[in-house]
Amino acid sequence: MEYLKKSRHTSWCEWKGQANYYDLLVKNKKVEKVAWYYTEPAVDFQSLKDHIAFYPAPMDGCYVNGEKVTAQPGNFYGGWITHNIVGPFKGEAGTMFW
């Protein structure tokens, strides 16, 4: 948490509610909106409260059980793709309306 700074940026999810964001600050490098969280998620998503989700794309590397993940295509979704997850993946060309 020492490297995360609350961002002014917010967004709205029609299911989960208002998302808030963190920027990452390490030495002289700042990366904006690397993670998001919900302070007051909608009733059906209360389990997300007090958790942080990270976008893998802006990071030097994110790993699951030692495997470097691939970021979900596009800039909107924050999915972490490993060898055992099969697409197609939302965010690829032609997936906008499905």
OpenMM code with the backbone's topology and positions (N, CA, C; nanometers):
from openmm import Vec3, app, unit

residues = "MET GLU TYR LEU LYS LYS SER ARG HIS THR SER TRP CYS GLU TRP LYS GLY GLN ALA ASN TYR TYR ASP LEU LEU VAL LYS ASN LYS LYS VAL GLU LYS VAL ALA TRP TYR TYR THR GLU PRO ALA VAL ASP PHE GLN SER LEU LYS ASP HIS ILE ALA PHE TYR PRO ALA PRO MET ASP GLY CYS TYR VAL ASN GLY GLU LYS VAL THR ALA GLN PRO GLY ASN PHE TYR GLY GLY TRP ILE THR HIS ASN ILE VAL GLY PRO PHE LYS GLY GLU ALA GLY THR MET PHE TRP".split()
positions = [
    Vec3(0.0825, -0.1199, 0.0000),
    Vec3(0.0000, 0.0000, 0.0000),
    Vec3(0.0866, 0.1260, 0.0000),
    Vec3(0.2136, 0.1129, 0.0404),
    Vec3(0.2991, 0.2311, 0.0451),
    Vec3(0.3236, 0.2898, -0.0928),
    Vec3(0.3023, 0.2139, -0.1988),
    Vec3(0.3250, 0.2616, -0.3356),
    Vec3(0.1969, 0.3062, -0.4058),
    Vec3(0.0840, 0.2896, -0.3401),
    Vec3(-0.0433, 0.3270, -0.4002),
    Vec3(-0.0927, 0.4594, -0.3438),
    Vec3(-0.1435, 0.5441, -0.4342),
    Vec3(-0.1998, 0.6726, -0.3950),
    Vec3(-0.3402, 0.6812, -0.4529),
    Vec3(-0.4363, 0.7198, -0.3711),
    Vec3(-0.5734, 0.7316, -0.4197),
    Vec3(-0.5798, 0.8335, -0.5324),
    Vec3(-0.6483, 0.7953, -0.6377),
    Vec3(-0.6665, 0.8806, -0.7546),
    Vec3(-0.7986, 0.9567, -0.7414),
    Vec3(-0.8103, 1.0654, -0.8112),
    Vec3(-0.9380, 1.1375, -0.8175),
    Vec3(-1.0345, 1.0705, -0.9151),
    Vec3(-0.9815, 0.9839, -0.9986),
    Vec3(-1.0617, 0.9201, -1.1027),
    Vec3(-1.1621, 0.8217, -1.0420),
    Vec3(-1.2824, 0.8237, -1.0950),
    Vec3(-1.3852, 0.7266, -1.0590),
    Vec3(-1.4538, 0.6802, -1.1865),
    Vec3(-1.5249, 0.5714, -1.1774),
    Vec3(-1.6086, 0.5246, -1.2885),
    Vec3(-1.7318, 0.4587, -1.2286),
    Vec3(-1.8269, 0.4290, -1.3131),
    Vec3(-1.9523, 0.3712, -1.2655),
    Vec3(-1.9780, 0.2386, -1.3356),
    Vec3(-2.0028, 0.1367, -1.2581),
    Vec3(-2.0419, 0.0061, -1.3108),
    Vec3(-2.1903, -0.0122, -1.2822),
    Vec3(-2.2651, -0.0465, -1.3849),
    Vec3(-2.4097, -0.0612, -1.3685),
    Vec3(-2.4479, -0.1715, -1.2704),
    Vec3(-2.3571, -0.2637, -1.2422),
    Vec3(-2.3855, -0.3734, -1.1493),
    Vec3(-2.3229, -0.3515, -1.0125),
    Vec3(-2.2007, -0.3032, -1.0103),
    Vec3(-2.1271, -0.2957, -0.8833),
    Vec3(-2.1315, -0.1577, -0.8178),
    Vec3(-2.1546, -0.0528, -0.8953),
    Vec3(-2.1585, 0.0817, -0.8388),
    Vec3(-2.0346, 0.1621, -0.8733),
    Vec3(-2.0022, 0.2602, -0.7901),
    Vec3(-1.8897, 0.3493, -0.8176),
    Vec3(-1.7573, 0.2818, -0.7833),
    Vec3(-1.6670, 0.2847, -0.8803),
    Vec3(-1.5309, 0.2356, -0.8591),
    Vec3(-1.4391, 0.3550, -0.8351),
    Vec3(-1.3465, 0.3363, -0.7452),
    Vec3(-1.2424, 0.4342, -0.7179),
    Vec3(-1.1103, 0.3740, -0.7627),
    Vec3(-1.0089, 0.4568, -0.7832),
    Vec3(-0.8837, 0.4090, -0.8412),
    Vec3(-0.7621, 0.4472, -0.7582),
    Vec3(-0.6566, 0.3704, -0.7792),
    Vec3(-0.5253, 0.4001, -0.7224),
    Vec3(-0.4274, 0.4255, -0.8356),
    Vec3(-0.3341, 0.5175, -0.8113),
    Vec3(-0.2174, 0.5367, -0.8967),
    Vec3(-0.1006, 0.4666, -0.8269),
    Vec3(-0.0025, 0.4266, -0.9037),
    Vec3(0.1165, 0.3608, -0.8513),
    Vec3(0.2337, 0.4582, -0.8577),
    Vec3(0.3028, 0.4746, -0.7461),
    Vec3(0.4191, 0.5627, -0.7410),
    Vec3(0.5381, 0.4841, -0.6868),
    Vec3(0.6371, 0.4597, -0.7726),
    Vec3(0.7587, 0.3896, -0.7334),
    Vec3(0.8770, 0.4723, -0.7821),
    Vec3(0.9590, 0.5152, -0.6862),
    Vec3(1.0721, 0.6039, -0.7147),
    Vec3(1.0211, 0.7245, -0.7921),
    Vec3(1.0683, 0.7477, -0.9125),
    Vec3(1.0243, 0.8634, -0.9914),
    Vec3(0.9204, 0.8270, -1.0961),
    Vec3(0.8666, 0.7070, -1.0885),
    Vec3(0.7708, 0.6613, -1.1889),
    Vec3(0.6292, 0.6607, -1.1318),
    Vec3(0.5365, 0.7223, -1.2068),
    Vec3(0.3957, 0.7238, -1.1682),
    Vec3(0.3153, 0.6601, -1.2814),
    Vec3(0.2322, 0.5646, -1.2448),
    Vec3(0.1414, 0.5024, -1.3414),
    Vec3(0.0008, 0.5247, -1.2872),
    Vec3(-0.0833, 0.5885, -1.3685),
    Vec3(-0.2178, 0.6235, -1.3230),
    Vec3(-0.3160, 0.5088, -1.3425),
    Vec3(-0.4103, 0.5023, -1.2506),
    Vec3(-0.5227, 0.4075, -1.2548),
    Vec3(-0.4768, 0.2625, -1.2760),
    Vec3(-0.3883, 0.2152, -1.1926),
    Vec3(-0.3399, 0.0768, -1.2046),
    Vec3(-0.4295, -0.0218, -1.1312),
    Vec3(-0.5125, 0.0298, -1.0399),
    Vec3(-0.5971, -0.0585, -0.9604),
    Vec3(-0.7275, 0.0122, -0.9271),
    Vec3(-0.8300, -0.0680, -0.8992),
    Vec3(-0.9588, -0.0102, -0.8629),
    Vec3(-1.0181, -0.0848, -0.7449),
    Vec3(-1.1121, -0.0183, -0.6795),
    Vec3(-1.1772, -0.0757, -0.5617),
    Vec3(-1.3144, -0.0113, -0.5439),
    Vec3(-1.3968, -0.0770, -0.4643),
    Vec3(-1.5315, -0.0290, -0.4358),
    Vec3(-1.5448, -0.0071, -0.2858),
    Vec3(-1.5708, 0.1168, -0.2447),
    Vec3(-1.5888, 0.1434, -0.1021),
    Vec3(-1.7289, 0.1051, -0.0564),
    Vec3(-1.8250, 0.1181, -0.1450),
    Vec3(-1.9640, 0.0840, -0.1136),
    Vec3(-2.0252, 0.0095, -0.2334),
    Vec3(-1.9845, -0.1145, -0.2567),
    Vec3(-2.0400, -0.1872, -0.3717),
    Vec3(-2.1889, -0.2168, -0.3527),
    Vec3(-2.2577, -0.2388, -0.4630),
    Vec3(-2.3992, -0.2740, -0.4596),
    Vec3(-2.4190, -0.4002, -0.3742),
    Vec3(-2.5384, -0.4192, -0.3261),
    Vec3(-2.5706, -0.5284, -0.2335),
    Vec3(-2.5208, -0.6644, -0.2831),
    Vec3(-2.5422, -0.6955, -0.4099),
    Vec3(-2.5021, -0.8268, -0.4631),
    Vec3(-2.3509, -0.8425, -0.4769),
    Vec3(-2.2749, -0.7362, -0.4553),
    Vec3(-2.1294, -0.7399, -0.4722),
    Vec3(-2.0552, -0.6980, -0.3460),
    Vec3(-2.1159, -0.7129, -0.2311),
    Vec3(-2.0537, -0.6739, -0.1049),
    Vec3(-1.9216, -0.7458, -0.0793),
    Vec3(-1.9037, -0.8631, -0.1377),
    Vec3(-1.7792, -0.9371, -0.1159),
    Vec3(-1.6583, -0.8649, -0.1764),
    Vec3(-1.6818, -0.7658, -0.2640),
    Vec3(-1.5714, -0.6894, -0.3229),
    Vec3(-1.5185, -0.5806, -0.2302),
    Vec3(-1.5981, -0.5443, -0.1308),
    Vec3(-1.5587, -0.4375, -0.0390),
    Vec3(-1.4256, -0.4734, 0.0283),
    Vec3(-1.3389, -0.3743, 0.0387),
    Vec3(-1.2076, -0.3897, 0.1022),
    Vec3(-1.1099, -0.4756, 0.0215),
    Vec3(-1.1355, -0.4920, -0.1085),
    Vec3(-1.0434, -0.5630, -0.1974),
    Vec3(-0.9982, -0.4683, -0.3084),
    Vec3(-0.8804, -0.4933, -0.3613),
    Vec3(-0.8244, -0.4123, -0.4699),
    Vec3(-0.7998, -0.5031, -0.5891),
    Vec3(-0.8391, -0.4570, -0.7078),
    Vec3(-0.8136, -0.5308, -0.8325),
    Vec3(-0.7125, -0.4522, -0.9148),
    Vec3(-0.6142, -0.5230, -0.9690),
    Vec3(-0.5082, -0.4586, -1.0459),
    Vec3(-0.5200, -0.4914, -1.1942),
    Vec3(-0.4959, -0.3913, -1.2780),
    Vec3(-0.4803, -0.4138, -1.4212),
    Vec3(-0.3406, -0.4711, -1.4426),
    Vec3(-0.3265, -0.5825, -1.5129),
    Vec3(-0.1923, -0.6363, -1.5345),
    Vec3(-0.1133, -0.5612, -1.6421),
    Vec3(-0.1808, -0.4990, -1.7385),
    Vec3(-0.1124, -0.4375, -1.8533),
    Vec3(-0.0078, -0.3325, -1.8152),
    Vec3(-0.0338, -0.2418, -1.7215),
    Vec3(0.0673, -0.1395, -1.6927),
    Vec3(0.1829, -0.1879, -1.6051),
    Vec3(0.1749, -0.3099, -1.5570),
    Vec3(0.2787, -0.3624, -1.4678),
    Vec3(0.3916, -0.4282, -1.5468),
    Vec3(0.5072, -0.4348, -1.4866),
    Vec3(0.6199, -0.5058, -1.5487),
    Vec3(0.5921, -0.6549, -1.5545),
    Vec3(0.5109, -0.7044, -1.4641),
    Vec3(0.4737, -0.8453, -1.4644),
    Vec3(0.3782, -0.8752, -1.3515),
    Vec3(0.2780, -0.9570, -1.3794),
    Vec3(0.1847, -1.0074, -1.2785),
    Vec3(0.1827, -1.1587, -1.2935),
    Vec3(0.1811, -1.2297, -1.1827),
    Vec3(0.1973, -1.3741, -1.1862),
    Vec3(0.0885, -1.4460, -1.1067),
    Vec3(0.0489, -1.5615, -1.1556),
    Vec3(-0.0416, -1.6521, -1.0864),
    Vec3(0.0296, -1.7861, -1.0784),
    Vec3(0.0588, -1.8306, -0.9579),
    Vec3(0.1303, -1.9577, -0.9366),
    Vec3(0.2572, -1.9662, -1.0207),
    Vec3(0.3312, -1.8565, -1.0295),
    Vec3(0.4571, -1.8547, -1.1024),
    Vec3(0.4455, -1.8302, -1.2516),
    Vec3(0.3245, -1.8284, -1.3056),
    Vec3(0.3040, -1.8041, -1.4491),
    Vec3(0.2759, -1.6562, -1.4727),
    Vec3(0.3516, -1.5944, -1.5630),
    Vec3(0.3261, -1.4551, -1.5980),
    Vec3(0.1962, -1.4487, -1.6775),
    Vec3(0.1040, -1.3654, -1.6328),
    Vec3(-0.0257, -1.3556, -1.6996),
    Vec3(-0.0178, -1.2650, -1.8213),
    Vec3(-0.1138, -1.2826, -1.9098),
    Vec3(-0.1344, -1.1939, -2.0239),
    Vec3(-0.2525, -1.1051, -1.9884),
    Vec3(-0.2420, -0.9769, -2.0164),
    Vec3(-0.3527, -0.8854, -1.9891),
    Vec3(-0.4655, -0.9092, -2.0880),
    Vec3(-0.5885, -0.8981, -2.0400),
    Vec3(-0.7038, -0.9067, -2.1294),
    Vec3(-0.6943, -0.7939, -2.2310),
    Vec3(-0.7266, -0.8203, -2.3575),
    Vec3(-0.7140, -0.7174, -2.4618),
    Vec3(-0.7960, -0.5911, -2.4322),
    Vec3(-0.7516, -0.4813, -2.4869),
    Vec3(-0.8222, -0.3546, -2.4723),
    Vec3(-0.7855, -0.2852, -2.3424),
    Vec3(-0.8359, -0.1652, -2.3237),
    Vec3(-0.8034, -0.0877, -2.2043),
    Vec3(-0.9148, -0.0859, -2.1008),
    Vec3(-1.0261, -0.1527, -2.1293),
    Vec3(-1.1423, -0.1428, -2.0414),
    Vec3(-1.1463, -0.2519, -1.9359),
    Vec3(-1.1123, -0.3737, -1.9743),
    Vec3(-1.1230, -0.4874, -1.8839),
    Vec3(-0.9898, -0.5165, -1.8167),
    Vec3(-0.9962, -0.5713, -1.6983),
    Vec3(-0.8750, -0.5972, -1.6217),
    Vec3(-0.8422, -0.7437, -1.6054),
    Vec3(-0.8884, -0.8281, -1.6979),
    Vec3(-0.8690, -0.9717, -1.6837),
    Vec3(-0.7242, -1.0168, -1.6875),
    Vec3(-0.6973, -1.1221, -1.6135),
    Vec3(-0.5659, -1.1863, -1.6085),
    Vec3(-0.5791, -1.3198, -1.6789),
    Vec3(-0.5127, -1.3370, -1.7919),
    Vec3(-0.5256, -1.4590, -1.8719),
    Vec3(-0.4041, -1.5491, -1.8481),
    Vec3(-0.4313, -1.6740, -1.8124),
    Vec3(-0.3264, -1.7752, -1.7952),
    Vec3(-0.3451, -1.8841, -1.8999),
    Vec3(-0.2541, -1.9785, -1.9050),
    Vec3(-0.2566, -2.0830, -2.0074),
    Vec3(-0.3840, -2.1669, -2.0030),
    Vec3(-0.4490, -2.1765, -1.8883),
    Vec3(-0.5671, -2.2621, -1.8787),
    Vec3(-0.6989, -2.1871, -1.8970),
    Vec3(-0.6939, -2.0617, -1.9359),
    Vec3(-0.8157, -1.9848, -1.9645),
    Vec3(-0.8284, -1.9720, -2.1156),
    Vec3(-0.9438, -2.0134, -2.1680),
    Vec3(-0.9654, -2.0184, -2.3125),
    Vec3(-1.0583, -1.9053, -2.3548),
    Vec3(-1.0240, -1.8348, -2.4639),
    Vec3(-1.1047, -1.7247, -2.5173),
    Vec3(-1.2125, -1.7750, -2.6091),
    Vec3(-1.2769, -1.6901, -2.6846),
    Vec3(-1.2354, -1.5523, -2.7118),
    Vec3(-1.2559, -1.4626, -2.5903),
    Vec3(-1.1844, -1.3504, -2.5916),
    Vec3(-1.1872, -1.2591, -2.4796),
    Vec3(-1.2483, -1.1263, -2.5206),
    Vec3(-1.3362, -1.0757, -2.4361),
    Vec3(-1.3935, -0.9437, -2.4566),
    Vec3(-1.2783, -0.8440, -2.4590),
    Vec3(-1.2830, -0.7517, -2.5534),
    Vec3(-1.1759, -0.6541, -2.5695),
    Vec3(-1.0994, -0.6736, -2.6995),
    Vec3(-1.1101, -0.7961, -2.7556),
    Vec3(-1.0463, -0.8207, -2.8869),
    Vec3(-1.1277, -0.7522, -2.9953),
    Vec3(-1.0673, -0.7337, -3.1104),
    Vec3(-1.1381, -0.6722, -3.2241),
    Vec3(-1.2665, -0.7488, -3.2520),
    Vec3(-1.3764, -0.6756, -3.2732),
    Vec3(-1.5050, -0.7369, -3.3059),
    Vec3(-1.5872, -0.7814, -3.1862),
    Vec3(-1.5426, -0.7517, -3.0648),
    Vec3(-1.6158, -0.7984, -2.9456),
    Vec3(-1.6951, -0.6885, -2.8755),
    Vec3(-1.7019, -0.5722, -2.9339),
    Vec3(-1.7625, -0.4583, -2.8653),
    Vec3(-1.9060, -0.4810, -2.8200),
    Vec3(-1.9874, -0.5477, -2.8993),
    Vec3(-2.1287, -0.5564, -2.8678),
    Vec3(-2.1744, -0.6951, -2.8236),
    Vec3(-2.0832, -0.7788, -2.7715),
    Vec3(-2.1270, -0.9067, -2.7155),
    Vec3(-2.0805, -0.9260, -2.5749),
] * unit.nanometer
topology = app.Topology()
chain = topology.addChain("A")
for resn in residues:
    res = topology.addResidue(resn, chain)
    for name in ("N", "CA", "C"):
        topology.addAtom(name, app.Element.getBySymbol(name[0]), res)
